[in-house]
Amino acid sequence: MAFVFSPSNMSTYKQCPRRFQAQSITKELPWRASEQKSRGTLVHSCMERALQRGFEDVVQWPENVNTQYVQTVVSNAREMLKLPGVKLYTEHEMCLTNAWKPTGWWDSDAYLRAKADAIIVAPGEMVAIIDTKTGKVWDRDAFQLRVECLIAKYIFGVDKAKWIYWYVDSGETVSGDIDLEAGLYGVEDILTLMRDMTASINSNYFPAKRNRFCRFCDLKDKPGACGL
């Protein structure tokens, strides 16, 4: 199978091509779950259950979750499902070929894929793509969800999308709209990044890029790193 793009590996390349190489190409850095990631998995599981069955169906929420906020956003989302034809998808896998055609997650022609926390689809009208975050608000670029909006355009055949981040600890919402009906102008940076990544992979050129995470990087003592 050829290299498959995802919001995660694209974000890593943006941060540092050398780290991307170590994680996704050479596999020098094996994936391991941190305590923070483990808590995030538990929060996502509770949110999935609440969206599917209702807030009250979750007996115990993880510590520090703003349950009043969660109850409000979940109830609002579930109200949308009462409208004719509207459907909910949770932990939904979406995958495209390089011809922008839907394909299976593990199929040999997979090219771009992402797993959405929640998607609410009004057929022929719009999609709402929701991502649950813990901690404080930081992702105002909406890179991950804009990638998912791009994929959703071809999966569901809907050009208009709303991306939404639910920060369940701080009780804040960050959202925006994207319209791809007239072209892919709202995701041009994503397409450019994919071209840059392809060039790096083909040329085996992955320069280190200094960023605020360098001092915590597992590569800091390895060849080709920034040396911080």
Backbone as CSV, one residue per row, in Angstrom:
resi,resn,N_x,N_y,N_z,CA_x,CA_y,CA_z,C_x,C_y,C_z
1,MET,0.843,-1.202,0.000,0.000,0.000,0.000,0.877,1.251,0.000
2,ALA,0.553,2.227,-0.832,1.284,3.489,-0.879,1.007,4.293,0.391
3,PHE,1.751,5.360,0.573,1.562,6.196,1.753,0.144,6.761,1.782
4,VAL,-0.471,6.750,2.969,-1.830,7.253,3.138,-1.784,8.500,4.017
5,PHE,-2.335,9.592,3.516,-2.375,10.849,4.258,-3.475,10.817,5.313
6,SER,-3.227,11.512,6.418,-4.229,11.659,7.473,-4.010,13.006,8.153
7,PRO,-5.004,13.538,8.849,-4.793,14.794,9.570,-3.632,14.710,10.553
8,SER,-3.447,13.539,11.158,-2.386,13.373,12.151,-1.002,13.465,11.519
9,ASN,-0.750,12.676,10.463,0.602,12.719,9.898,0.866,14.027,9.146
10,MET,-0.195,14.653,8.625,0.000,15.956,7.986,0.352,17.022,9.016
11,SER,-0.295,16.984,10.178,0.003,17.946,11.242,1.432,17.769,11.743
12,THR,1.882,16.506,11.838,3.250,16.244,12.278,4.251,16.789,11.269
13,TYR,3.976,16.613,9.971,4.877,17.143,8.939,4.943,18.670,9.021
14,LYS,3.808,19.314,9.234,3.791,20.770,9.378,4.676,21.210,10.541
15,GLN,4.596,20.462,11.632,5.377,20.781,12.826,6.856,20.548,12.583
16,CYS,7.205,19.388,11.984,8.609,19.074,11.731,8.706,17.890,10.777
17,PRO,9.195,18.105,9.557,9.326,16.999,8.608,10.176,15.835,9.133
18,ARG,11.213,16.150,9.907,12.066,15.080,10.444,11.288,14.190,11.415
19,ARG,10.463,14.802,12.237,9.647,14.002,13.162,8.639,13.163,12.388
20,PHE,8.061,13.748,11.349,7.149,12.990,10.486,7.852,11.764,9.922
21,GLN,9.067,11.948,9.442,9.824,10.823,8.891,9.986,9.723,9.939
22,ALA,10.343,10.120,11.165,10.595,9.146,12.223,9.333,8.403,12.642
23,GLN,8.202,9.092,12.570,6.953,8.461,12.987,6.298,7.652,11.874
24,SER,6.297,8.189,10.657,5.495,7.599,9.592,6.273,6.882,8.505
25,ILE,7.579,7.156,8.382,8.367,6.545,7.305,9.332,5.497,7.861
26,THR,10.252,5.918,8.709,11.240,4.978,9.249,10.728,4.230,10.479
27,LYS,9.687,4.769,11.118,9.104,4.159,12.328,10.103,4.128,13.487
28,GLU,11.011,5.101,13.530,11.952,5.184,14.647,11.249,5.482,15.962
29,LEU,10.146,6.215,15.879,9.404,6.580,17.077,8.109,5.779,17.129
30,PRO,8.074,4.710,17.896,6.847,3.915,18.012,5.774,4.688,18.763
31,TRP,4.535,4.446,18.379,3.427,5.112,19.064,3.244,4.524,20.449
32,ARG,3.013,5.387,21.423,2.684,4.914,22.766,1.690,5.878,23.392
33,ALA,0.764,5.320,24.116,-0.299,6.128,24.721,0.211,6.815,25.975
34,SER,-0.057,8.108,26.075,0.270,8.842,27.291,-0.949,8.832,28.198
35,GLU,-0.764,9.280,29.420,-1.893,9.361,30.347,-2.960,10.307,29.792
36,GLN,-2.514,11.392,29.154,-3.443,12.357,28.580,-4.248,11.736,27.447
37,LYS,-3.569,10.939,26.586,-4.264,10.288,25.487,-5.250,9.251,26.003
38,SER,-4.879,8.544,27.079,-5.776,7.542,27.650,-7.039,8.194,28.188
39,ARG,-6.894,9.341,28.830,-8.074,10.056,29.317,-8.919,10.535,28.147
40,GLY,-8.261,11.002,27.097,-8.990,11.454,25.925,-9.821,10.342,25.306
41,THR,-9.267,9.129,25.294,-10.001,7.981,24.762,-11.253,7.723,25.572
42,LEU,-11.147,7.831,26.902,-12.304,7.625,27.780,-13.357,8.706,27.550
43,VAL,-12.914,9.958,27.426,-13.852,11.060,27.176,-14.580,10.844,25.852
44,HIS,-13.851,10.450,24.815,-14.465,10.217,23.512,-15.488,9.088,23.571
45,SER,-15.183,8.054,24.336,-16.123,6.937,24.475,-17.420,7.401,25.129
46,CYS,-17.308,8.226,26.154,-18.500,8.757,26.842,-19.297,9.672,25.910
47,MET,-18.609,10.501,25.137,-19.294,11.403,24.217,-20.021,10.625,23.129
48,GLU,-19.396,9.583,22.633,-20.042,8.759,21.609,-21.337,8.149,22.141
49,ARG,-21.282,7.620,23.349,-22.470,7.020,23.963,-23.565,8.064,24.192
50,ALA,-23.150,9.253,24.655,-24.122,10.317,24.920,-24.809,10.773,23.632
51,LEU,-24.062,10.910,22.549,-24.654,11.326,21.285,-25.613,10.274,20.737
52,GLN,-25.268,9.021,20.923,-26.097,7.944,20.394,-27.341,7.696,21.241
53,ARG,-27.190,7.792,22.569,-28.279,7.370,23.463,-28.809,8.460,24.379
54,GLY,-28.108,9.571,24.448,-28.530,10.650,25.322,-27.564,10.852,26.468
55,PHE,-27.471,12.090,26.949,-26.546,12.442,28.019,-26.767,11.584,29.265
56,GLU,-28.011,11.320,29.599,-28.339,10.594,30.820,-27.877,9.148,30.781
57,ASP,-27.552,8.628,29.602,-27.163,7.226,29.487,-25.721,6.995,29.966
58,VAL,-24.963,8.079,30.130,-23.597,7.960,30.652,-23.667,8.078,32.170
59,VAL,-23.345,6.994,32.858,-23.488,6.945,34.320,-22.445,7.816,35.009
60,GLN,-21.193,7.770,34.542,-20.125,8.528,35.194,-19.206,9.154,34.157
61,TRP,-19.053,10.463,34.244,-18.168,11.181,33.340,-16.784,11.304,33.951
62,PRO,-15.735,11.341,33.124,-14.380,11.509,33.658,-14.254,12.804,34.454
63,GLU,-13.363,12.800,35.409,-13.133,13.966,36.249,-12.717,15.161,35.399
64,ASN,-13.176,16.331,35.787,-12.857,17.626,35.164,-13.646,17.929,33.895
65,VAL,-14.518,17.018,33.458,-15.391,17.324,32.324,-16.499,18.269,32.790
66,ASN,-16.755,19.312,32.012,-17.825,20.262,32.309,-19.143,19.633,31.856
67,THR,-19.789,18.911,32.760,-20.970,18.132,32.392,-22.157,19.007,31.996
68,GLN,-22.243,20.205,32.558,-23.335,21.097,32.168,-23.191,21.507,30.700
69,TYR,-21.977,21.822,30.313,-21.708,22.167,28.915,-21.991,20.971,28.008
70,VAL,-21.495,19.802,28.383,-21.683,18.608,27.573,-23.163,18.294,27.404
71,GLN,-23.926,18.406,28.474,-25.361,18.132,28.386,-26.036,19.061,27.375
72,THR,-25.619,20.322,27.365,-26.214,21.293,26.444,-25.881,20.978,24.994
73,VAL,-24.602,20.745,24.690,-24.224,20.526,23.292,-24.752,19.183,22.775
74,VAL,-24.753,18.175,23.627,-25.278,16.869,23.212,-26.776,16.961,22.943
75,SER,-27.498,17.647,23.815,-28.949,17.802,23.635,-29.258,18.564,22.352
76,ASN,-28.488,19.613,22.077,-28.697,20.383,20.848,-28.440,19.528,19.610
77,ALA,-27.382,18.717,19.665,-27.064,17.848,18.528,-28.156,16.811,18.313
78,ARG,-28.636,16.243,19.392,-29.661,15.205,19.268,-31.002,15.782,18.802
79,GLU,-31.228,17.062,19.062,-32.435,17.714,18.543,-32.415,17.759,17.027
80,MET,-31.231,17.936,16.449,-31.102,17.974,14.992,-31.507,16.646,14.363
81,LEU,-31.307,15.566,15.101,-31.609,14.235,14.558,-33.110,13.986,14.412
82,LYS,-33.908,14.868,14.984,-35.359,14.735,14.857,-35.866,15.266,13.515
83,LEU,-34.985,15.989,12.795,-35.380,16.528,11.503,-35.381,15.422,10.448
84,PRO,-36.269,15.507,9.470,-36.375,14.450,8.451,-35.062,14.189,7.712
85,GLY,-34.646,12.948,7.660,-33.489,12.550,6.875,-32.134,12.788,7.504
86,VAL,-32.093,13.488,8.627,-30.809,13.794,9.261,-30.258,12.550,9.955
87,LYS,-28.967,12.291,9.748,-28.338,11.092,10.316,-27.092,11.445,11.120
88,LEU,-26.818,10.605,12.110,-25.640,10.768,12.954,-24.669,9.614,12.708
89,TYR,-23.381,9.947,12.569,-22.327,8.947,12.470,-21.305,9.256,13.555
90,THR,-20.928,8.280,14.352,-19.924,8.487,15.383,-18.715,7.598,15.128
91,GLU,-17.531,8.129,15.484,-16.269,7.426,15.243,-16.269,6.864,13.818
92,HIS,-16.574,7.746,12.876,-16.826,7.329,11.495,-15.559,7.409,10.639
93,GLU,-15.201,6.298,10.026,-14.024,6.230,9.160,-14.381,6.670,7.740
94,MET,-13.615,7.625,7.212,-13.811,8.109,5.850,-12.497,7.983,5.099
95,CYS,-12.555,7.510,3.864,-11.334,7.296,3.104,-11.577,7.537,1.620
96,LEU,-10.586,8.164,0.967,-10.668,8.477,-0.456,-9.455,7.933,-1.200
97,THR,-9.645,7.683,-2.506,-8.533,7.364,-3.392,-7.920,8.672,-3.879
98,ASN,-6.832,8.588,-4.647,-6.228,9.814,-5.187,-7.044,10.403,-6.333
99,ALA,-8.143,9.722,-6.700,-9.086,10.270,-7.668,-10.309,10.834,-6.950
100,TRP,-10.215,10.971,-5.622,-11.278,11.527,-4.785,-12.548,10.671,-4.804
101,LYS,-12.355,9.362,-4.877,-13.477,8.430,-4.837,-13.479,7.708,-3.493
102,PRO,-14.653,7.452,-2.911,-14.707,6.717,-1.636,-14.117,5.314,-1.769
103,THR,-13.403,4.901,-0.752,-12.832,3.551,-0.719,-12.759,3.094,0.723
104,GLY,-12.367,1.825,0.917,-12.288,1.293,2.267,-11.046,1.755,3.010
105,TRP,-11.131,1.790,4.322,-10.056,2.279,5.182,-8.740,1.550,4.929
106,TRP,-8.798,0.225,4.761,-7.596,-0.580,4.563,-7.415,-1.024,3.116
107,ASP,-8.187,-0.490,2.190,-8.046,-0.890,0.793,-6.716,-0.400,0.219
108,SER,-6.212,-1.115,-0.784,-4.902,-0.807,-1.348,-4.854,0.534,-2.070
109,ASP,-6.021,1.064,-2.447,-6.042,2.357,-3.142,-6.329,3.520,-2.192
110,ALA,-6.270,3.272,-0.876,-6.483,4.344,0.101,-5.418,5.424,-0.080
111,TYR,-5.838,6.682,-0.037,-4.940,7.819,-0.287,-5.043,8.878,0.806
112,LEU,-6.262,9.185,1.212,-6.505,10.191,2.242,-7.617,9.688,3.149
113,ARG,-7.351,9.633,4.457,-8.369,9.113,5.359,-8.375,9.866,6.680
114,ALA,-9.526,9.843,7.328,-9.674,10.480,8.627,-10.838,9.827,9.353
115,LYS,-10.735,9.816,10.665,-11.804,9.261,11.495,-12.433,10.393,12.290
116,ALA,-13.705,10.648,12.034,-14.398,11.765,12.661,-15.074,11.332,13.950
117,ASP,-14.964,12.148,14.985,-15.642,11.845,16.244,-17.146,11.747,16.031
118,ALA,-17.702,12.727,15.331,-19.140,12.718,15.056,-19.430,13.523,13.801
119,ILE,-20.366,13.027,13.015,-20.811,13.722,11.812,-22.336,13.701,11.792
120,ILE,-22.920,14.860,11.603,-24.374,14.960,11.431,-24.614,15.394,9.993
121,VAL,-25.350,14.589,9.259,-25.545,14.827,7.835,-26.998,15.144,7.530
122,ALA,-27.209,16.285,6.896,-28.510,16.620,6.323,-28.355,16.428,4.821
123,PRO,-28.800,15.304,4.270,-28.547,14.968,2.858,-28.922,16.087,1.901
124,GLY,-27.991,16.398,0.993,-28.240,17.422,-0.005,-28.119,18.837,0.505
125,GLU,-27.877,19.006,1.800,-27.807,20.347,2.379,-26.434,20.654,2.967
126,MET,-26.083,19.999,4.075,-24.810,20.272,4.713,-24.442,19.162,5.676
127,VAL,-23.182,19.186,6.119,-22.729,18.277,7.165,-22.155,19.111,8.307
128,ALA,-22.296,18.590,9.507,-21.644,19.177,10.678,-20.647,18.148,11.186
129,ILE,-19.382,18.537,11.240,-18.331,17.622,11.679,-17.830,18.098,13.040
130,ILE,-17.941,17.224,14.017,-17.683,17.580,15.416,-16.475,16.820,15.940
131,ASP,-15.619,17.535,16.645,-14.470,16.899,17.287,-14.450,17.283,18.759
132,THR,-14.297,16.295,19.623,-14.249,16.526,21.057,-12.815,16.743,21.505
133,LYS,-12.589,17.832,22.236,-11.262,18.156,22.749,-11.311,18.285,24.271
134,THR,-10.209,17.915,24.924,-10.055,18.175,26.347,-9.117,19.366,26.512
135,GLY,-8.934,19.810,27.724,-8.021,20.930,27.964,-8.588,22.268,27.544
136,LYS,-7.693,23.187,27.191,-8.078,24.549,26.833,-8.128,24.729,25.320
137,VAL,-8.821,25.763,24.889,-8.955,26.067,23.464,-7.593,26.393,22.875
138,TRP,-7.266,25.752,21.744,-6.013,26.066,21.054,-6.137,25.932,19.540
139,ASP,-6.969,25.022,19.036,-6.982,24.710,17.606,-7.946,25.595,16.820
140,ARG,-7.563,26.847,16.633,-8.426,27.758,15.885,-8.177,27.681,14.379
141,ASP,-7.104,27.022,13.988,-6.820,26.824,12.569,-7.772,25.806,11.953
142,ALA,-8.305,24.909,12.793,-9.266,23.883,12.359,-8.708,22.987,11.263
143,PHE,-7.398,22.765,11.268,-6.776,21.979,10.206,-7.403,20.589,10.110
144,GLN,-7.470,19.900,11.233,-8.004,18.539,11.235,-9.422,18.480,10.672
145,LEU,-10.268,19.376,11.133,-11.663,19.322,10.694,-11.832,19.817,9.269
146,ARG,-10.958,20.681,8.806,-11.033,21.079,7.397,-10.646,19.922,6.488
147,VAL,-9.699,19.099,6.929,-9.387,17.874,6.175,-10.623,16.973,6.128
148,GLU,-11.301,16.835,7.255,-12.489,15.988,7.307,-13.628,16.561,6.457
149,CYS,-13.723,17.886,6.394,-14.723,18.511,5.526,-14.441,18.197,4.063
150,LEU,-13.160,18.228,3.697,-12.762,17.895,2.326,-13.162,16.464,1.986
151,ILE,-12.868,15.534,2.878,-13.217,14.135,2.623,-14.732,13.961,2.581
152,ALA,-15.426,14.612,3.496,-16.883,14.476,3.574,-17.565,14.964,2.299
153,LYS,-16.971,15.950,1.639,-17.537,16.455,0.378,-17.748,15.309,-0.611
154,TYR,-16.771,14.401,-0.682,-16.832,13.319,-1.661,-17.519,12.067,-1.108
155,ILE,-17.523,11.919,0.204,-18.193,10.760,0.814,-19.707,10.951,0.802
156,PHE,-20.148,12.139,1.207,-21.587,12.398,1.359,-22.172,13.240,0.232
157,GLY,-21.314,13.770,-0.647,-21.811,14.571,-1.756,-22.410,15.895,-1.331
158,VAL,-21.856,16.482,-0.252,-22.362,17.758,0.264,-21.194,18.741,0.327
159,ASP,-21.374,19.928,-0.262,-20.298,20.904,-0.348,-20.200,21.815,0.865
160,LYS,-21.305,22.020,1.554,-21.317,22.964,2.676,-21.193,22.206,3.996
161,ALA,-20.262,22.687,4.812,-20.019,21.997,6.079,-19.800,23.003,7.197
162,LYS,-20.130,22.582,8.397,-19.796,23.329,9.612,-18.854,22.465,10.433
163,TRP,-17.708,23.013,10.786,-16.790,22.290,11.665,-16.915,22.835,13.079
164,ILE,-16.887,21.923,14.043,-17.142,22.300,15.430,-16.181,21.558,16.359
165,TYR,-15.488,22.320,17.208,-14.701,21.721,18.292,-15.454,21.934,19.604
166,TRP,-15.676,20.846,20.316,-16.248,20.915,21.657,-15.127,20.718,22.668
167,TYR,-14.792,21.761,23.413,-13.798,21.644,24.474,-14.536,21.326,25.770
168,VAL,-14.565,20.051,26.105,-15.466,19.579,27.155,-14.968,19.874,28.559
169,ASP,-13.692,20.215,28.733,-13.204,20.596,30.065,-13.491,22.063,30.353
170,SER,-13.140,22.913,29.402,-13.321,24.353,29.608,-14.733,24.824,29.271
171,GLY,-15.501,23.970,28.602,-16.872,24.345,28.257,-16.945,25.398,27.170
172,GLU,-16.073,25.310,26.174,-16.038,26.285,25.087,-16.230,25.590,23.741
173,THR,-16.787,26.345,22.799,-16.999,25.849,21.442,-16.252,26.737,20.456
174,VAL,-15.545,26.118,19.541,-14.911,26.838,18.434,-15.491,26.247,17.154
175,SER,-16.021,27.090,16.286,-16.685,26.564,15.087,-16.498,27.502,13.906
176,GLY,-16.815,26.997,12.739,-16.721,27.787,11.527,-17.421,27.081,10.384
177,ASP,-17.534,27.762,9.272,-18.203,27.206,8.098,-17.211,27.110,6.946
178,ILE,-17.434,26.122,6.088,-16.613,25.974,4.901,-17.512,25.567,3.743
179,ASP,-17.346,26.244,2.607,-18.173,25.996,1.430,-17.254,25.636,0.265
180,LEU,-17.345,24.395,-0.199,-16.493,23.907,-1.279,-17.256,23.790,-2.598
181,GLU,-18.400,24.425,-2.679,-19.226,24.317,-3.875,-18.549,24.931,-5.093
182,ALA,-17.877,26.073,-4.910,-17.266,26.774,-6.041,-15.826,26.335,-6.295
183,GLY,-15.323,25.400,-5.506,-13.944,24.949,-5.661,-13.332,24.631,-4.318
184,LEU,-12.063,24.262,-4.324,-11.394,23.816,-3.102,-10.549,24.925,-2.473
185,TYR,-10.996,26.177,-2.629,-10.217,27.306,-2.139,-10.044,27.270,-0.622
186,GLY,-11.022,26.764,0.091,-10.946,26.734,1.551,-10.002,25.686,2.099
187,VAL,-9.487,24.832,1.219,-8.570,23.773,1.664,-7.288,23.760,0.827
188,GLU,-6.975,24.876,0.173,-5.779,24.931,-0.682,-4.502,24.639,0.090
189,ASP,-4.432,25.095,1.342,-3.234,24.846,2.140,-3.045,23.355,2.403
190,ILE,-4.150,22.623,2.527,-4.085,21.177,2.740,-3.540,20.490,1.499
191,LEU,-4.032,20.882,0.336,-3.575,20.289,-0.920,-2.102,20.604,-1.174
192,THR,-1.683,21.832,-0.864,-0.280,22.209,-1.018,0.603,21.387,-0.092
193,LEU,0.141,21.203,1.143,0.889,20.408,2.105,1.055,18.969,1.624
194,MET,0.008,18.400,1.065,0.090,17.026,0.552,1.095,16.927,-0.589
195,ARG,1.157,17.944,-1.424,2.143,17.951,-2.512,3.562,18.049,-1.947
196,ASP,3.735,18.892,-0.926,5.050,19.028,-0.305,5.485,17.716,0.353
197,MET,4.563,17.055,1.010,4.871,15.779,1.663,5.252,14.718,0.634
198,THR,4.532,14.692,-0.474,4.840,13.738,-1.538,6.244,13.973,-2.089
199,ALA,6.602,15.251,-2.271,7.942,15.582,-2.759,9.008,15.131,-1.761
200,SER,8.758,15.326,-0.469,9.703,14.900,0.559,9.885,13.388,0.560
201,ILE,8.763,12.671,0.445,8.817,11.211,0.443,9.586,10.710,-0.786
202,ASN,9.301,11.299,-1.934,9.959,10.857,-3.180,11.453,11.151,-3.185
203,SER,11.835,12.253,-2.550,13.248,12.648,-2.540,13.975,12.210,-1.271
204,ASN,13.216,11.649,-0.329,13.765,11.246,0.979,14.449,12.429,1.671
205,TYR,13.796,13.573,1.633,14.333,14.797,2.224,13.379,15.273,3.309
206,PHE,13.840,15.200,4.569,13.000,15.551,5.706,13.793,16.426,6.684
207,PRO,13.952,17.695,6.381,14.737,18.571,7.261,14.039,18.804,8.593
208,ALA,14.831,18.908,9.639,14.274,19.224,10.958,13.803,20.681,10.970
209,LYS,12.764,20.935,11.697,12.184,22.276,11.775,12.006,22.643,13.241
210,ARG,12.633,23.700,13.641,12.535,24.108,15.041,11.117,24.566,15.371
211,ASN,10.652,24.136,16.536,9.327,24.534,17.006,9.296,24.448,18.528
212,ARG,8.186,24.826,19.108,8.110,24.916,20.573,8.147,23.562,21.275
213,PHE,8.070,22.469,20.499,8.089,21.140,21.111,9.464,20.473,21.039
214,CYS,10.453,21.165,20.465,11.758,20.546,20.223,12.390,19.982,21.503
215,ARG,12.310,20.710,22.589,12.999,20.269,23.808,12.395,18.999,24.405
216,PHE,11.154,18.660,23.980,10.525,17.443,24.465,10.640,16.293,23.461
217,CYS,11.258,16.559,22.317,11.266,15.601,21.217,12.178,14.412,21.504
218,ASP,11.716,13.210,21.207,12.516,11.996,21.386,13.656,11.916,20.372
219,LEU,13.655,12.810,19.388,14.685,12.790,18.350,15.831,13.744,18.626
220,LYS,15.763,14.469,19.722,16.723,15.565,19.917,18.176,15.130,19.935
221,ASP,18.452,13.868,20.237,19.829,13.385,20.243,20.162,12.502,19.040
222,LYS,19.252,12.454,18.073,19.452,11.604,16.900,19.955,12.425,15.708
223,PRO,20.589,11.780,14.716,21.089,12.493,13.534,19.958,13.218,12.799
224,GLY,20.249,14.421,12.347,19.274,15.173,11.574,18.311,15.981,12.392
225,ALA,18.421,15.905,13.737,17.514,16.674,14.583,18.049,18.089,14.760
226,CYS,17.257,18.928,15.423,17.644,20.331,15.588,18.797,20.502,16.564
227,GLY,18.971,19.537,17.446,20.055,19.631,18.412,19.739,20.493,19.609
228,LEU,18.417,20.706,19.872,18.054,21.526,21.028,18.011,20.669,22.282
